[in-house]
Amino acid sequence: MGDAGSPHAELEQLRRAMETRSVIDQAHGVLMATYRCTPPAAWKLLVTVSQHANVKLHKVAAALVMSTQGEPLPEPLSSALRGALRSAAPPPPKAPSRRDALPRDAAP
C-alpha cells in the first residue's frame, strides 16, 4: 500500500469514514437521548469512552447502538462510560449549613 499522503490512502480513509459515519451518528443520538445531554456533551462522552477503553470510535459506537437492541455493552466500554459520566456530571449541590437554614432575622 502507498504512503499516508497518497491519493489511494486518502480515498481509503474517506471510504472508511463514510462507512462508519452512520453508526457514529446513531450512537451520538443514543447518548443524547439516554443521558439527556447536548450534542457536544454526547460527542465528548463518545470520544472519552473510546480513548479510555482504547477502542476505535466506530466500534464503541456500534456497541452502544447494539446495546439498544438488548446486547450488553462490553465491560471495558461500560466501565469507561461510567467513568466518563462521573467526570461529566456537575458536582452535587452543597447542602445548606444549619446557619443558612435559619431565617435572616433569627438569632444564632
C-alpha angles and dihedrals in degrees: 000000000000128000122282092263096055121111089239092055091046091051091049091051091050092048091051092048091052091050094051100037095085097054091044090053090048093051089047089056092045090055093047092050097041098045098026093233135147122263093256091049091049091049091050090051091051093049093044092052090049093050097043094046091041090229126135113263094241091052091051088049093050091050091049092050091048089051088066087061095054099271111133116243107246112256098247089054093042091051092047091049092051090050093048091049091050090050093047097047116098114244114268114265114269112254111244114254121239089255091055090052094060119093112256094246095047119103116241 
